[in-house]
Amino acid sequence: MYASTDVRSGRSAAHRRLRATSQIIALMLTITFTTAAFALDLVVIVNPASKVESLTRAQTLDIFLGRYRKLPSGSTAMPLDLRDNAPERAQFYINLAHMDAALMQSYWARLVFSGKASPPFQVEDPLMAIELVAANPNAIAYIDRSLVDNRVKVVLDLSR
């Protein structure tokens, strides 16, 4: 059997497929390295009046996934999520829960339907998250480190 050849270019179908595949791989690598270059330096924050000094990744995940309703200090946790399409939110859940936005929506749909838990309160942007954490000793949120100021306390560095 003979390989089909494009009369205009003189290239076989296999060569064209190989070239297309290599272009797709190059594009995927570019996207991967570009995303890594612009990765956010996320931290988890609480109110300085909170008695929480630090959190582990597991504790943070349990609070944001509704498994724990209390902070280690014993006070009721008020986790704050950024809007669905926020890059910080995507990175936070990929980093901690290994779940993308679609999996997180599915996760919360099941829990809400079963009545077991409700999702974190959603805020529009990181600045609003900082304002709410600064005003509420039970609030907990994630933001980029560059936005941290003296109104909040970092309890977990997600870059480590």
C-alpha positions as CSV (number, residue, x, y, z in Angstrom):
1,M,0.0,0.0,0.0
2,Y,1.3,3.4,-0.9
3,A,1.2,6.5,1.4
4,S,-1.0,9.3,0.0
5,T,0.9,12.2,-1.2
6,D,-0.3,15.8,-1.5
7,V,0.4,16.7,-5.1
8,R,1.0,20.4,-4.3
9,S,3.5,20.0,-1.5
10,G,4.8,16.5,-2.3
11,R,4.4,15.5,1.4
12,S,2.8,12.3,2.6
13,A,-0.2,12.3,4.9
14,A,2.0,10.8,7.6
15,H,4.5,13.7,7.3
16,R,1.6,16.2,7.6
17,R,0.3,14.4,10.7
18,L,3.7,14.3,12.3
19,R,4.2,18.0,11.6
20,A,0.8,18.9,13.0
21,T,1.5,16.8,16.1
22,S,4.8,18.5,16.7
23,Q,3.1,21.9,16.4
24,I,0.5,21.0,18.9
25,I,3.2,19.7,21.3
26,A,5.1,23.0,20.9
27,L,2.0,25.0,21.6
28,M,1.2,23.0,24.7
29,L,4.8,23.5,26.0
30,T,4.5,27.2,25.3
31,I,1.3,27.4,27.2
32,T,2.7,25.4,30.1
33,F,5.8,27.5,30.5
34,T,3.8,30.8,30.1
35,T,1.4,29.7,32.8
36,A,4.3,28.7,35.1
37,A,6.0,32.1,34.5
38,F,2.9,34.0,35.5
39,A,1.9,31.7,38.4
40,L,0.6,33.6,41.4
41,D,2.4,33.4,44.8
42,L,-0.7,32.5,46.8
43,V,-1.0,32.7,50.6
44,V,-3.9,31.9,53.0
45,I,-4.8,34.8,55.2
46,V,-6.8,35.3,58.4
47,N,-7.6,38.3,60.6
48,P,-4.7,39.2,63.0
49,A,-7.1,39.0,65.9
50,S,-7.8,35.4,65.1
51,K,-5.9,33.0,67.4
52,V,-4.8,31.0,64.4
53,E,-1.0,31.2,63.9
54,S,-0.6,28.7,61.1
55,L,-2.5,26.1,59.0
56,T,-1.4,23.0,57.2
57,R,-2.4,22.4,53.6
58,A,-4.8,19.6,54.9
59,Q,-6.5,21.9,57.4
60,T,-6.9,24.6,54.8
61,L,-8.3,22.2,52.2
62,D,-10.7,20.7,54.8
63,I,-12.0,24.2,55.7
64,F,-12.5,25.3,52.0
65,L,-14.1,21.9,51.1
66,G,-16.6,22.2,53.9
67,R,-15.2,19.2,55.8
68,Y,-14.3,21.3,58.9
69,R,-16.5,24.2,60.0
70,K,-14.1,25.5,62.6
71,L,-10.7,27.0,62.7
72,P,-8.0,25.3,64.8
73,S,-8.7,28.1,67.4
74,G,-12.3,26.7,67.8
75,S,-14.1,29.6,66.3
76,T,-16.4,29.0,63.3
77,A,-14.6,29.4,60.0
78,M,-15.9,31.7,57.3
79,P,-14.0,30.7,54.2
80,L,-14.1,33.2,51.3
81,D,-13.8,32.1,47.7
82,L,-12.9,34.4,44.8
83,R,-15.3,34.5,41.8
84,D,-15.5,31.4,39.6
85,N,-13.2,32.7,36.8
86,A,-10.5,34.3,39.1
87,P,-7.0,33.0,38.3
88,E,-6.3,32.8,42.0
89,R,-9.2,30.5,42.5
90,A,-8.2,28.2,39.7
91,Q,-4.6,28.0,41.0
92,F,-5.7,27.6,44.7
93,Y,-7.9,24.5,44.0
94,I,-5.5,22.9,41.5
95,N,-2.7,23.4,44.0
96,L,-4.6,22.2,47.1
97,A,-7.4,19.9,45.9
98,H,-6.0,18.9,42.5
99,M,-9.4,19.9,41.1
100,D,-10.2,22.3,38.3
101,A,-13.2,24.6,38.2
102,A,-15.5,22.0,36.7
103,L,-14.7,19.4,39.3
104,M,-15.1,22.0,42.1
105,Q,-18.6,22.9,40.8
106,S,-19.5,19.2,40.6
107,Y,-18.2,18.7,44.1
108,W,-20.2,21.6,45.6
109,A,-23.3,20.6,43.6
110,R,-23.3,17.1,45.2
111,L,-22.7,18.5,48.8
112,V,-25.4,21.3,48.4
113,F,-27.9,18.8,47.0
114,S,-27.3,16.4,49.8
115,G,-27.5,19.2,52.4
116,K,-24.2,18.3,53.9
117,A,-22.5,21.6,53.4
118,S,-22.6,24.9,51.6
119,P,-19.8,26.4,49.5
120,P,-17.6,29.2,50.8
121,F,-19.0,32.8,50.5
122,Q,-17.9,34.1,47.1
123,V,-16.3,37.6,46.8
124,E,-15.7,39.5,43.6
125,D,-11.9,40.1,43.9
126,P,-8.9,39.7,46.2
127,L,-9.3,43.3,47.6
128,M,-12.8,42.5,48.8
129,A,-11.5,39.3,50.4
130,I,-8.9,41.4,52.3
131,E,-11.5,43.8,53.4
132,L,-13.8,41.0,54.7
133,V,-10.9,39.2,56.5
134,A,-9.8,42.4,58.1
135,A,-13.3,43.0,59.4
136,N,-14.1,39.5,60.5
137,P,-11.9,37.4,62.9
138,N,-13.4,34.2,61.6
139,A,-12.8,34.9,57.9
140,I,-10.2,33.0,55.9
141,A,-9.2,33.6,52.3
142,Y,-6.5,33.2,49.7
143,I,-4.8,36.0,47.9
144,D,-1.6,36.8,46.0
145,R,1.3,37.6,48.5
146,S,1.8,41.0,46.8
147,L,-1.5,42.1,48.3
148,V,-0.8,41.2,51.9
149,D,-0.8,44.2,54.3
150,N,-0.9,44.7,58.1
151,R,-4.7,44.2,58.2
152,V,-4.3,40.5,57.6
153,K,-2.0,37.6,58.8
154,V,-0.5,34.9,56.6
155,V,-1.1,31.5,58.0
156,L,-0.1,29.3,55.0
157,D,2.3,29.9,52.1
158,L,1.1,27.8,49.2
159,S,4.3,28.3,47.2
160,R,6.2,26.0,49.6
